[in-house]
């Protein structure tokens, strides 16, 4: 089950936009559940890893801000309930 790959063209511009859909490709189930070598290498790049970590961090921050707002809202409701006889 060997795969044949075409040689890379040194004059071609292999930009990030060409590989930006690798995460989608990697998440879709293949017949043998394997990831293409290009996508695997792309996902191992330091820039891609740091971008994913930053996105994850931002999502975590957003969730924490939501929880803090909810907590503040509940706390204010409890305080107002205590003050009202």
PDB file with SEQRES, HELIX, SHEET and CRYST1 records, atoms N, CA, C and O in Angstrom:
SEQRES   1 A   85  UNK UNK UNK UNK UNK UNK UNK UNK UNK UNK UNK UNK UNK          
SEQRES   2 A   85  UNK UNK UNK UNK UNK UNK UNK UNK UNK UNK UNK UNK UNK          
SEQRES   3 A   85  UNK UNK UNK UNK UNK UNK UNK UNK UNK UNK UNK UNK UNK          
SEQRES   4 A   85  UNK UNK UNK UNK UNK UNK UNK UNK UNK UNK UNK UNK UNK          
SEQRES   5 A   85  UNK UNK UNK UNK UNK UNK UNK UNK UNK UNK UNK UNK UNK          
SEQRES   6 A   85  UNK UNK UNK UNK UNK UNK UNK UNK UNK UNK UNK UNK UNK          
SEQRES   7 A   85  UNK UNK UNK UNK UNK UNK UNK                                  
HELIX    1 AA1 UNK A   16  UNK A   19  1                                   4    
HELIX    2 AA2 UNK A   22  UNK A   27  1                                   6    
HELIX    3 AA3 UNK A   37  UNK A   43  1                                   7    
HELIX    4 AA4 UNK A   46  UNK A   83  1                                  38    
CRYST1    1.000    1.000    1.000  90.00  90.00  90.00 P 1           1          
ATOM      1  N   UNK A   1       0.846  -1.180   0.000  1.00  0.00           N  
ATOM      2  CA  UNK A   1       0.000   0.000   0.000  1.00  0.00           C  
ATOM      3  C   UNK A   1       0.887   1.237   0.000  1.00  0.00           C  
ATOM      4  O   UNK A   1       0.756   2.101   0.868  1.00  0.00           O  
ATOM      5  N   UNK A   2       1.782   1.323  -0.964  1.00  0.00           N  
ATOM      6  CA  UNK A   2       2.684   2.458  -1.062  1.00  0.00           C  
ATOM      7  C   UNK A   2       2.015   3.637  -1.734  1.00  0.00           C  
ATOM      8  O   UNK A   2       1.182   3.472  -2.626  1.00  0.00           O  
ATOM      9  N   UNK A   3       2.378   4.797  -1.310  1.00  0.00           N  
ATOM     10  CA  UNK A   3       1.837   6.016  -1.898  1.00  0.00           C  
ATOM     11  C   UNK A   3       2.927   6.660  -2.718  1.00  0.00           C  
ATOM     12  O   UNK A   3       4.101   6.635  -2.348  1.00  0.00           O  
ATOM     13  N   UNK A   4       2.532   7.232  -3.823  1.00  0.00           N  
ATOM     14  CA  UNK A   4       3.480   7.902  -4.686  1.00  0.00           C  
ATOM     15  C   UNK A   4       3.238   9.396  -4.572  1.00  0.00           C  
ATOM     16  O   UNK A   4       2.111   9.861  -4.734  1.00  0.00           O  
ATOM     17  N   UNK A   5       4.283  10.140  -4.295  1.00  0.00           N  
ATOM     18  CA  UNK A   5       4.168  11.576  -4.139  1.00  0.00           C  
ATOM     19  C   UNK A   5       4.902  12.276  -5.264  1.00  0.00           C  
ATOM     20  O   UNK A   5       5.965  11.842  -5.709  1.00  0.00           O  
ATOM     21  N   UNK A   6       4.316  13.357  -5.708  1.00  0.00           N  
ATOM     22  CA  UNK A   6       4.970  14.169  -6.724  1.00  0.00           C  
ATOM     23  C   UNK A   6       6.051  15.008  -6.067  1.00  0.00           C  
ATOM     24  O   UNK A   6       5.879  15.437  -4.927  1.00  0.00           O  
ATOM     25  N   UNK A   7       7.158  15.255  -6.750  1.00  0.00           N  
ATOM     26  CA  UNK A   7       8.190  16.109  -6.163  1.00  0.00           C  
ATOM     27  C   UNK A   7       7.706  17.541  -6.057  1.00  0.00           C  
ATOM     28  O   UNK A   7       6.927  18.002  -6.892  1.00  0.00           O  
ATOM     29  N   UNK A   8       8.164  18.246  -5.034  1.00  0.00           N  
ATOM     30  CA  UNK A   8       7.774  19.629  -4.827  1.00  0.00           C  
ATOM     31  C   UNK A   8       8.437  20.516  -5.869  1.00  0.00           C  
ATOM     32  O   UNK A   8       9.588  20.306  -6.250  1.00  0.00           O  
ATOM     33  N   UNK A   9       7.700  21.489  -6.310  1.00  0.00           N  
ATOM     34  CA  UNK A   9       8.216  22.449  -7.271  1.00  0.00           C  
ATOM     35  C   UNK A   9       8.915  23.562  -6.504  1.00  0.00           C  
ATOM     36  O   UNK A   9       8.257  24.270  -5.742  1.00  0.00           O  
ATOM     37  N   UNK A  10      10.224  23.746  -6.674  1.00  0.00           N  
ATOM     38  CA  UNK A  10      10.932  24.784  -5.911  1.00  0.00           C  
ATOM     39  C   UNK A  10      10.500  26.192  -6.272  1.00  0.00           C  
ATOM     40  O   UNK A  10      10.720  27.125  -5.500  1.00  0.00           O  
ATOM     41  N   UNK A  11       9.886  26.357  -7.438  1.00  0.00           N  
ATOM     42  CA  UNK A  11       9.460  27.696  -7.858  1.00  0.00           C  
ATOM     43  C   UNK A  11       8.061  28.032  -7.360  1.00  0.00           C  
ATOM     44  O   UNK A  11       7.649  29.191  -7.406  1.00  0.00           O  
ATOM     45  N   UNK A  12       7.337  27.039  -6.890  1.00  0.00           N  
ATOM     46  CA  UNK A  12       5.963  27.265  -6.438  1.00  0.00           C  
ATOM     47  C   UNK A  12       5.968  27.890  -5.046  1.00  0.00           C  
ATOM     48  O   UNK A  12       6.892  27.688  -4.257  1.00  0.00           O  
ATOM     49  N   UNK A  13       4.916  28.651  -4.767  1.00  0.00           N  
ATOM     50  CA  UNK A  13       4.767  29.295  -3.469  1.00  0.00           C  
ATOM     51  C   UNK A  13       3.815  28.446  -2.630  1.00  0.00           C  
ATOM     52  O   UNK A  13       2.598  28.507  -2.808  1.00  0.00           O  
ATOM     53  N   UNK A  14       4.372  27.662  -1.722  1.00  0.00           N  
ATOM     54  CA  UNK A  14       3.555  26.840  -0.836  1.00  0.00           C  
ATOM     55  C   UNK A  14       3.246  27.653   0.402  1.00  0.00           C  
ATOM     56  O   UNK A  14       4.008  27.653   1.368  1.00  0.00           O  
ATOM     57  N   UNK A  15       2.136  28.337   0.365  1.00  0.00           N  
ATOM     58  CA  UNK A  15       1.794  29.231   1.462  1.00  0.00           C  
ATOM     59  C   UNK A  15       0.909  28.514   2.473  1.00  0.00           C  
ATOM     60  O   UNK A  15       0.435  27.401   2.245  1.00  0.00           O  
ATOM     61  N   UNK A  16       0.705  29.186   3.586  1.00  0.00           N  
ATOM     62  CA  UNK A  16      -0.099  28.635   4.663  1.00  0.00           C  
ATOM     63  C   UNK A  16      -1.545  28.460   4.215  1.00  0.00           C  
ATOM     64  O   UNK A  16      -2.226  27.541   4.670  1.00  0.00           O  
ATOM     65  N   UNK A  17      -2.017  29.324   3.335  1.00  0.00           N  
ATOM     66  CA  UNK A  17      -3.407  29.223   2.902  1.00  0.00           C  
ATOM     67  C   UNK A  17      -3.685  27.904   2.193  1.00  0.00           C  
ATOM     68  O   UNK A  17      -4.803  27.392   2.248  1.00  0.00           O  
ATOM     69  N   UNK A  18      -2.678  27.355   1.529  1.00  0.00           N  
ATOM     70  CA  UNK A  18      -2.864  26.068   0.864  1.00  0.00           C  
ATOM     71  C   UNK A  18      -3.062  24.957   1.881  1.00  0.00           C  
ATOM     72  O   UNK A  18      -3.770  23.985   1.617  1.00  0.00           O  
ATOM     73  N   UNK A  19      -2.440  25.098   3.035  1.00  0.00           N  
ATOM     74  CA  UNK A  19      -2.480  24.043   4.040  1.00  0.00           C  
ATOM     75  C   UNK A  19      -3.429  24.346   5.189  1.00  0.00           C  
ATOM     76  O   UNK A  19      -3.525  23.566   6.136  1.00  0.00           O  
ATOM     77  N   UNK A  20      -4.125  25.460   5.115  1.00  0.00           N  
ATOM     78  CA  UNK A  20      -4.954  25.870   6.244  1.00  0.00           C  
ATOM     79  C   UNK A  20      -6.104  24.916   6.507  1.00  0.00           C  
ATOM     80  O   UNK A  20      -6.648  24.897   7.611  1.00  0.00           O  
ATOM     81  N   UNK A  21      -6.481  24.131   5.521  1.00  0.00           N  
ATOM     82  CA  UNK A  21      -7.582  23.205   5.727  1.00  0.00           C  
ATOM     83  C   UNK A  21      -7.107  21.832   6.178  1.00  0.00           C  
ATOM     84  O   UNK A  21      -7.889  20.881   6.172  1.00  0.00           O  
ATOM     85  N   UNK A  22      -5.858  21.710   6.563  1.00  0.00           N  
ATOM     86  CA  UNK A  22      -5.325  20.423   7.016  1.00  0.00           C  
ATOM     87  C   UNK A  22      -6.009  19.955   8.287  1.00  0.00           C  
ATOM     88  O   UNK A  22      -6.214  18.756   8.476  1.00  0.00           O  
ATOM     89  N   UNK A  23      -6.361  20.874   9.151  1.00  0.00           N  
ATOM     90  CA  UNK A  23      -7.029  20.454  10.379  1.00  0.00           C  
ATOM     91  C   UNK A  23      -8.386  19.844  10.052  1.00  0.00           C  
ATOM     92  O   UNK A  23      -8.805  18.882  10.696  1.00  0.00           O  
ATOM     93  N   UNK A  24      -9.074  20.392   9.059  1.00  0.00           N  
ATOM     94  CA  UNK A  24     -10.356  19.830   8.656  1.00  0.00           C  
ATOM     95  C   UNK A  24     -10.155  18.463   8.010  1.00  0.00           C  
ATOM     96  O   UNK A  24     -10.943  17.543   8.229  1.00  0.00           O  
ATOM     97  N   UNK A  25      -9.107  18.339   7.224  1.00  0.00           N  
ATOM     98  CA  UNK A  25      -8.823  17.056   6.586  1.00  0.00           C  
ATOM     99  C   UNK A  25      -8.478  16.022   7.649  1.00  0.00           C  
ATOM    100  O   UNK A  25      -8.917  14.874   7.577  1.00  0.00           O  
ATOM    101  N   UNK A  26      -7.699  16.431   8.624  1.00  0.00           N  
ATOM    102  CA  UNK A  26      -7.273  15.508   9.665  1.00  0.00           C  
ATOM    103  C   UNK A  26      -8.452  15.050  10.520  1.00  0.00           C  
ATOM    104  O   UNK A  26      -8.417  13.955  11.083  1.00  0.00           O  
ATOM    105  N   UNK A  27      -9.491  15.871  10.623  1.00  0.00           N  
ATOM    106  CA  UNK A  27     -10.618  15.521  11.470  1.00  0.00           C  
ATOM    107  C   UNK A  27     -11.652  14.661  10.746  1.00  0.00           C  
ATOM    108  O   UNK A  27     -12.448  13.980  11.392  1.00  0.00           O  
ATOM    109  N   UNK A  28     -11.647  14.686   9.413  1.00  0.00           N  
ATOM    110  CA  UNK A  28     -12.600  13.867   8.689  1.00  0.00           C  
ATOM    111  C   UNK A  28     -12.077  12.443   8.625  1.00  0.00           C  
ATOM    112  O   UNK A  28     -10.898  12.226   8.343  1.00  0.00           O  
ATOM    113  N   UNK A  29     -12.936  11.475   8.882  1.00  0.00           N  
ATOM    114  CA  UNK A  29     -12.461  10.088   8.895  1.00  0.00           C  
ATOM    115  C   UNK A  29     -12.105   9.611   7.491  1.00  0.00           C  
ATOM    116  O   UNK A  29     -12.894   9.752   6.557  1.00  0.00           O  
ATOM    117  N   UNK A  30     -10.931   9.057   7.357  1.00  0.00           N  
ATOM    118  CA  UNK A  30     -10.463   8.476   6.108  1.00  0.00           C  
ATOM    119  C   UNK A  30     -10.799   7.002   6.107  1.00  0.00           C  
ATOM    120  O   UNK A  30     -11.291   6.468   7.101  1.00  0.00           O  
ATOM    121  N   UNK A  31     -10.534   6.343   4.993  1.00  0.00           N  
ATOM    122  CA  UNK A  31     -10.798   4.911   4.929  1.00  0.00           C  
ATOM    123  C   UNK A  31      -9.920   4.153   5.907  1.00  0.00           C  
ATOM    124  O   UNK A  31     -10.346   3.137   6.457  1.00  0.00           O  
ATOM    125  N   UNK A  32      -8.703   4.624   6.135  1.00  0.00           N  
ATOM    126  CA  UNK A  32      -7.812   3.934   7.074  1.00  0.00           C  
ATOM    127  C   UNK A  32      -7.430   4.826   8.256  1.00  0.00           C  
ATOM    128  O   UNK A  32      -6.473   4.532   8.973  1.00  0.00           O  
ATOM    129  N   UNK A  33      -8.178   5.919   8.461  1.00  0.00           N  
ATOM    130  CA  UNK A  33      -7.984   6.831   9.593  1.00  0.00           C  
ATOM    131  C   UNK A  33      -6.569   7.410   9.661  1.00  0.00           C  
ATOM    132  O   UNK A  33      -6.071   7.689  10.752  1.00  0.00           O  
ATOM    133  N   UNK A  34      -5.926   7.590   8.530  1.00  0.00           N  
ATOM    134  CA  UNK A  34      -4.585   8.165   8.540  1.00  0.00           C  
ATOM    135  C   UNK A  34      -4.638   9.619   8.094  1.00  0.00           C  
ATOM    136  O   UNK A  34      -5.556  10.037   7.389  1.00  0.00           O  
ATOM    137  N   UNK A  35      -3.652  10.364   8.512  1.00  0.00           N  
ATOM    138  CA  UNK A  35      -3.545  11.771   8.164  1.00  0.00           C  
ATOM    139  C   UNK A  35      -2.515  11.884   7.057  1.00  0.00           C  
ATOM    140  O   UNK A  35      -1.506  11.180   7.059  1.00  0.00           O  
ATOM    141  N   UNK A  36      -2.774  12.770   6.119  1.00  0.00           N  
ATOM    142  CA  UNK A  36      -1.818  12.925   5.031  1.00  0.00           C  
ATOM    143  C   UNK A  36      -0.494  13.417   5.592  1.00  0.00           C  
ATOM    144  O   UNK A  36      -0.483  14.183   6.556  1.00  0.00           O  
ATOM    145  N   UNK A  37       0.610  12.997   5.017  1.00  0.00           N  
ATOM    146  CA  UNK A  37       1.923  13.409   5.536  1.00  0.00           C  
ATOM    147  C   UNK A  37       2.115  14.922   5.543  1.00  0.00           C  
ATOM    148  O   UNK A  37       2.738  15.461   6.457  1.00  0.00           O  
ATOM    149  N   UNK A  38       1.592  15.606   4.542  1.00  0.00           N  
ATOM    150  CA  UNK A  38       1.744  17.061   4.476  1.00  0.00           C  
ATOM    151  C   UNK A  38       1.033  17.710   5.650  1.00  0.00           C  
ATOM    152  O   UNK A  38       1.581  18.605   6.293  1.00  0.00           O  
ATOM    153  N   UNK A  39      -0.184  17.264   5.933  1.00  0.00           N  
ATOM    154  CA  UNK A  39      -0.940  17.844   7.044  1.00  0.00           C  
ATOM    155  C   UNK A  39      -0.265  17.548   8.373  1.00  0.00           C  
ATOM    156  O   UNK A  39      -0.219  18.407   9.253  1.00  0.00           O  
ATOM    157  N   UNK A  40       0.252  16.351   8.521  1.00  0.00           N  
ATOM    158  CA  UNK A  40       0.932  16.003   9.769  1.00  0.00           C  
ATOM    159  C   UNK A  40       2.143  16.896   9.965  1.00  0.00           C  
ATOM    160  O   UNK A  40       2.374  17.399  11.065  1.00  0.00           O  
ATOM    161  N   UNK A  41       2.918  17.097   8.910  1.00  0.00           N  
ATOM    162  CA  UNK A  41       4.090  17.964   9.010  1.00  0.00           C  
ATOM    163  C   UNK A  41       3.679  19.414   9.264  1.00  0.00           C  
ATOM    164  O   UNK A  41       4.317  20.122  10.043  1.00  0.00           O  
ATOM    165  N   UNK A  42       2.613  19.844   8.603  1.00  0.00           N  
ATOM    166  CA  UNK A  42       2.122  21.205   8.788  1.00  0.00           C  
ATOM    167  C   UNK A  42       1.702  21.428  10.241  1.00  0.00           C  
ATOM    168  O   UNK A  42       2.015  22.462  10.831  1.00  0.00           O  
ATOM    169  N   UNK A  43       0.995  20.456  10.811  1.00  0.00           N  
ATOM    170  CA  UNK A  43       0.524  20.587  12.191  1.00  0.00           C  
ATOM    171  C   UNK A  43       1.655  20.510  13.200  1.00  0.00           C  
ATOM    172  O   UNK A  43       1.472  20.893  14.356  1.00  0.00           O  
ATOM    173  N   UNK A  44       2.821  20.023  12.792  1.00  0.00           N  
ATOM    174  CA  UNK A  44       3.967  19.965  13.695  1.00  0.00           C  
ATOM    175  C   UNK A  44       4.793  21.251  13.679  1.00  0.00           C  
ATOM    176  O   UNK A  44       5.707  21.399  14.490  1.00  0.00           O  
ATOM    177  N   UNK A  45       4.492  22.172  12.783  1.00  0.00           N  
ATOM    178  CA  UNK A  45       5.234  23.426  12.724  1.00  0.00           C  
ATOM    179  C   UNK A  45       5.026  24.218  14.014  1.00  0.00           C  
ATOM    180  O   UNK A  45       3.935  24.234  14.584  1.00  0.00           O  
ATOM    181  N   UNK A  46       6.088  24.868  14.454  1.00  0.00           N  
ATOM    182  CA  UNK A  46       6.019  25.642  15.701  1.00  0.00           C  
ATOM    183  C   UNK A  46       4.985  26.756  15.601  1.00  0.00           C  
ATOM    184  O   UNK A  46       4.263  27.024  16.561  1.00  0.00           O  
ATOM    185  N   UNK A  47       4.913  27.401  14.448  1.00  0.00           N  
ATOM    186  CA  UNK A  47       3.959  28.493  14.257  1.00  0.00           C  
ATOM    187  C   UNK A  47       2.523  27.986  14.380  1.00  0.00           C  
ATOM    188  O   UNK A  47       1.677  28.647  14.982  1.00  0.00           O  
ATOM    189  N   UNK A  48       2.257  26.833  13.818  1.00  0.00           N  
ATOM    190  CA  UNK A  48       0.907  26.262  13.866  1.00  0.00           C  
ATOM    191  C   UNK A  48       0.575  25.842  15.289  1.00  0.00           C  
ATOM    192  O   UNK A  48      -0.532  26.085  15.770  1.00  0.00           O  
ATOM    193  N   UNK A  49       1.531  25.214  15.964  1.00  0.00           N  
ATOM    194  CA  UNK A  49       1.304  24.801  17.356  1.00  0.00           C  
ATOM    195  C   UNK A  49       1.016  26.003  18.239  1.00  0.00           C  
ATOM    196  O   UNK A  49       0.097  25.977  19.058  1.00  0.00           O  
ATOM    197  N   UNK A  50       1.815  27.068  18.069  1.00  0.00           N  
ATOM    198  CA  UNK A  50       1.612  28.252  18.910  1.00  0.00           C  
ATOM    199  C   UNK A  50       0.279  28.915  18.595  1.00  0.00           C  
ATOM    200  O   UNK A  50      -0.373  29.438  19.499  1.00  0.00           O  
ATOM    201  N   UNK A  51      -0.142  28.903  17.327  1.00  0.00           N  
ATOM    202  CA  UNK A  51      -1.431  29.479  16.956  1.00  0.00           C  
ATOM    203  C   UNK A  51      -2.572  28.697  17.590  1.00  0.00           C  
ATOM    204  O   UNK A  51      -3.534  29.287  18.082  1.00  0.00           O  
ATOM    205  N   UNK A  52      -2.466  27.364  17.580  1.00  0.00           N  
ATOM    206  CA  UNK A  52      -3.501  26.526  18.199  1.00  0.00           C  
ATOM    207  C   UNK A  52      -3.546  26.743  19.703  1.00  0.00           C  
ATOM    208  O   UNK A  52      -4.626  26.816  20.290  1.00  0.00           O  
ATOM    209  N   UNK A  53      -2.365  26.847  20.336  1.00  0.00           N  
ATOM    210  CA  UNK A  53      -2.321  27.089  21.776  1.00  0.00           C  
ATOM    211  C   UNK A  53      -2.933  28.440  22.111  1.00  0.00           C  
ATOM    212  O   UNK A  53      -3.666  28.565  23.093  1.00  0.00           O  
ATOM    213  N   UNK A  54      -2.638  29.453  21.301  1.00  0.00           N  
ATOM    214  CA  UNK A  54      -3.186  30.788  21.535  1.00  0.00           C  
ATOM    215  C   UNK A  54      -4.713  30.770  21.388  1.00  0.00           C  
ATOM    216  O   UNK A  54      -5.423  31.395  22.176  1.00  0.00           O  
ATOM    217  N   UNK A  55      -5.205  30.061  20.390  1.00  0.00           N  
ATOM    218  CA  UNK A  55      -6.652  29.959  20.193  1.00  0.00           C  
ATOM    219  C   UNK A  55      -7.299  29.259  21.381  1.00  0.00           C  
ATOM    220  O   UNK A  55      -8.349  29.684  21.865  1.00  0.00           O  
ATOM    221  N   UNK A  56      -6.674  28.194  21.845  1.00  0.00           N  
ATOM    222  CA  UNK A  56      -7.189  27.459  22.995  1.00  0.00           C  
ATOM    223  C   UNK A  56      -7.188  28.344  24.235  1.00  0.00           C  
ATOM    224  O   UNK A  56      -8.143  28.338  25.012  1.00  0.00           O  
ATOM    225  N   UNK A  57      -6.117  29.099  24.413  1.00  0.00           N  
ATOM    226  CA  UNK A  57      -6.002  30.003  25.562  1.00  0.00           C  
ATOM    227  C   UNK A  57      -7.094  31.065  25.513  1.00  0.00           C  
ATOM    228  O   UNK A  57      -7.713  31.368  26.533  1.00  0.00           O  
ATOM    229  N   UNK A  58      -7.332  31.632  24.331  1.00  0.00           N  
ATOM    230  CA  UNK A  58      -8.361  32.659  24.192  1.00  0.00           C  
ATOM    231  C   UNK A  58      -9.748  32.095  24.496  1.00  0.00           C  
ATOM    232  O   UNK A  58     -10.573  32.757  25.125  1.00  0.00           O  
ATOM    233  N   UNK A  59      -9.996  30.860  24.041  1.00  0.00           N  
ATOM    234  CA  UNK A  59     -11.286  30.230  24.335  1.00  0.00           C  
ATOM    235  C   UNK A  59     -11.456  30.001  25.834  1.00  0.00           C  
ATOM    236  O   UNK A  59     -12.541  30.193  26.385  1.00  0.00           O  
ATOM    237  N   UNK A  60     -10.374  29.591  26.482  1.00  0.00           N  
ATOM    238  CA  UNK A  60     -10.424  29.381  27.930  1.00  0.00           C  
ATOM    239  C   UNK A  60     -10.689  30.696  28.653  1.00  0.00           C  
ATOM    240  O   UNK A  60     -11.491  30.742  29.585  1.00  0.00           O  
ATOM    241  N   UNK A  61     -10.017  31.769  28.228  1.00  0.00           N  
ATOM    242  CA  UNK A  61     -10.237  33.079  28.829  1.00  0.00           C  
ATOM    243  C   UNK A  61     -11.688  33.515  28.660  1.00  0.00           C  
ATOM    244  O   UNK A  61     -12.288  34.051  29.592  1.00  0.00           O  
ATOM    245  N   UNK A  62     -12.250  33.292  27.485  1.00  0.00           N  
ATOM    246  CA  UNK A  62     -13.635  33.689  27.226  1.00  0.00           C  
ATOM    247  C   UNK A  62     -14.595  32.916  28.140  1.00  0.00           C  
ATOM    248  O   UNK A  62     -15.542  33.488  28.679  1.00  0.00           O  
ATOM    249  N   UNK A  63     -14.343  31.624  28.307  1.00  0.00           N  
ATOM    250  CA  UNK A  63     -15.193  30.816  29.193  1.00  0.00           C  
ATOM    251  C   UNK A  63     -15.081  31.313  30.632  1.00  0.00           C  
ATOM    252  O   UNK A  63     -16.083  31.412  31.340  1.00  0.00           O  
ATOM    253  N   UNK A  64     -13.865  31.623  31.059  1.00  0.00           N  
ATOM    254  CA  UNK A  64     -13.677  32.107  32.428  1.00  0.00           C  
ATOM    255  C   UNK A  64     -14.353  33.451  32.645  1.00  0.00           C  
ATOM    256  O   UNK A  64     -14.912  33.698  33.713  1.00  0.00           O  
ATOM    257  N   UNK A  65     -14.308  34.328  31.635  1.00  0.00           N  
ATOM    258  CA  UNK A  65     -14.994  35.618  31.760  1.00  0.00           C  
ATOM    259  C   UNK A  65     -16.502  35.409  31.889  1.00  0.00           C  
ATOM    260  O   UNK A  65     -17.161  36.088  32.676  1.00  0.00           O  
ATOM    261  N   UNK A  66     -17.046  34.468  31.113  1.00  0.00           N  
ATOM    262  CA  UNK A  66     -18.472  34.161  31.200  1.00  0.00           C  
ATOM    263  C   UNK A  66     -18.834  33.652  32.594  1.00  0.00           C  
ATOM    264  O   UNK A  66     -19.837  34.067  33.175  1.00  0.00           O  
ATOM    265  N   UNK A  67     -18.008  32.752  33.123  1.00  0.00           N  
ATOM    266  CA  UNK A  67     -18.259  32.216  34.464  1.00  0.00           C  
ATOM    267  C   UNK A  67     -18.191  33.316  35.513  1.00  0.00           C  
ATOM    268  O   UNK A  67     -18.987  33.338  36.451  1.00  0.00           O  
ATOM    269  N   UNK A  68     -17.231  34.237  35.350  1.00  0.00           N  
ATOM    270  CA  UNK A  68     -17.092  35.336  36.306  1.00  0.00           C  
ATOM    271  C   UNK A  68     -18.314  36.246  36.261  1.00  0.00           C  
ATOM    272  O   UNK A  68     -18.800  36.686  37.304  1.00  0.00           O  
ATOM    273  N   UNK A  69     -18.809  36.528  35.071  1.00  0.00           N  
ATOM    274  CA  UNK A  69     -20.008  37.361  34.943  1.00  0.00           C  
ATOM    275  C   UNK A  69     -21.204  36.682  35.599  1.00  0.00           C  
ATOM    276  O   UNK A  69     -21.988  37.325  36.298  1.00  0.00           O  
ATOM    277  N   UNK A  70     -21.338  35.385  35.370  1.00  0.00           N  
ATOM    278  CA  UNK A  70     -22.442  34.637  35.957  1.00  0.00           C  
ATOM    279  C   UNK A  70     -22.346  34.627  37.483  1.00  0.00           C  
ATOM    280  O   UNK A  70     -23.349  34.800  38.175  1.00  0.00           O  
ATOM    281  N   UNK A  71     -21.140  34.425  37.999  1.00  0.00           N  
ATOM    282  CA  UNK A  71     -20.925  34.428  39.446  1.00  0.00           C  
ATOM    283  C   UNK A  71     -21.263  35.794  40.043  1.00  0.00           C  
ATOM    284  O   UNK A  71     -21.923  35.883  41.078  1.00  0.00           O  
ATOM    285  N   UNK A  72     -20.802  36.863  39.374  1.00  0.00           N  
ATOM    286  CA  UNK A  72     -21.078  38.208  39.867  1.00  0.00           C  
ATOM    287  C   UNK A  72     -22.582  38.476  39.869  1.00  0.00           C  
ATOM    288  O   UNK A  72     -23.116  39.080  40.799  1.00  0.00           O  
ATOM    289  N   UNK A  73     -23.250  38.021  38.823  1.00  0.00           N  
ATOM    290  CA  UNK A  73     -24.700  38.216  38.727  1.00  0.00           C  
ATOM    291  C   UNK A  73     -25.421  37.505  39.869  1.00  0.00           C  
ATOM    292  O   UNK A  73     -26.310  38.082  40.494  1.00  0.00           O  
ATOM    293  N   UNK A  74     -25.045  36.258  40.144  1.00  0.00           N  
ATOM    294  CA  UNK A  74     -25.669  35.499  41.223  1.00  0.00           C  
ATOM    295  C   UNK A  74     -25.366  36.117  42.581  1.00  0.00           C  
ATOM    296  O   UNK A  74     -26.238  36.177  43.448  1.00  0.00           O  
ATOM    297  N   UNK A  75     -24.142  36.573  42.766  1.00  0.00           N  
ATOM    298  CA  UNK A  75     -23.751  37.192  44.037  1.00  0.00           C  
ATOM    299  C   UNK A  75     -24.547  38.462  44.277  1.00  0.00           C  
ATOM    300  O   UNK A  75     -25.021  38.698  45.389  1.00  0.00           O  
ATOM    301  N   UNK A  76     -24.700  39.287  43.239  1.00  0.00           N  
ATOM    302  CA  UNK A  76     -25.490  40.511  43.385  1.00  0.00           C  
ATOM    303  C   UNK A  76     -26.944  40.186  43.703  1.00  0.00           C  
ATOM    304  O   UNK A  76     -27.570  40.869  44.514  1.00  0.00           O  
ATOM    305  N   UNK A  77     -27.481  39.153  43.074  1.00  0.00           N  
ATOM    306  CA  UNK A  77     -28.855  38.752  43.376  1.00  0.00           C  
ATOM    307  C   UNK A  77     -29.018  38.331  44.824  1.00  0.00           C  
ATOM    308  O   UNK A  77     -30.016  38.664  45.462  1.00  0.00           O  
ATOM    309  N   UNK A  78     -28.040  37.597  45.347  1.00  0.00           N  
ATOM    310  CA  UNK A  78     -28.086  37.177  46.754  1.00  0.00           C  
ATOM    311  C   UNK A  78     -27.995  38.362  47.690  1.00  0.00           C  
ATOM    312  O   UNK A  78     -28.705  38.422  48.694  1.00  0.00           O  
ATOM    313  N   UNK A  79     -27.115  39.318  47.363  1.00  0.00           N  
ATOM    314  CA  UNK A  79     -26.989  40.514  48.201  1.00  0.00           C  
ATOM    315  C   UNK A  79     -28.270  41.323  48.209  1.00  0.00           C  
ATOM    316  O   UNK A  79     -28.707  41.806  49.253  1.00  0.00           O  
ATOM    317  N   UNK A  80     -28.863  41.464  47.048  1.00  0.00           N  
ATOM    318  CA  UNK A  80     -30.119  42.236  46.946  1.00  0.00           C  
ATOM    319  C   UNK A  80     -31.241  41.508  47.693  1.00  0.00           C  
ATOM    320  O   UNK A  80     -32.116  42.150  48.275  1.00  0.00           O  
ATOM    321  N   UNK A  81     -31.219  40.191  47.677  1.00  0.00           N  
ATOM    322  CA  UNK A  81     -32.240  39.427  48.388  1.00  0.00           C  
ATOM    323  C   UNK A  81     -32.086  39.605  49.890  1.00  0.00           C  
ATOM    324  O   UNK A  81     -33.084  39.663  50.609  1.00  0.00           O  
ATOM    325  N   UNK A  82     -30.843  39.692  50.379  1.00  0.00           N  
ATOM    326  CA  UNK A  82     -30.614  39.899  51.813  1.00  0.00           C  
ATOM    327  C   UNK A  82     -31.071  41.286  52.247  1.00  0.00           C  
ATOM    328  O   UNK A  82     -31.645  41.444  53.325  1.00  0.00           O  
ATOM    329  N   UNK A  83     -30.819  42.293  51.412  1.00  0.00           N  
ATOM    330  CA  UNK A  83     -31.152  43.662  51.792  1.00  0.00           C  
ATOM    331  C   UNK A  83     -32.659  43.907  51.758  1.00  0.00           C  
ATOM    332  O   UNK A  83     -33.170  44.729  52.518  1.00  0.00           O  
ATOM    333  N   UNK A  84     -33.364  43.208  50.892  1.00  0.00           N  
ATOM    334  CA  UNK A  84     -34.816  43.380  50.790  1.00  0.00           C  
ATOM    335  C   UNK A  84     -35.495  42.506  51.838  1.00  0.00           C  
ATOM    336  O   UNK A  84     -35.301  41.291  51.853  1.00  0.00           O  
ATOM    337  N   UNK A  85     -36.296  43.124  52.719  1.00  0.00           N  
ATOM    338  CA  UNK A  85     -36.975  42.331  53.772  1.00  0.00           C  
ATOM    339  C   UNK A  85     -38.123  41.533  53.246  1.00  0.00           C  
ATOM    340  O   UNK A  85     -38.783  40.825  54.006  1.00  0.00           O  
TER     341      UNK A  85                                                      
END                                                                             
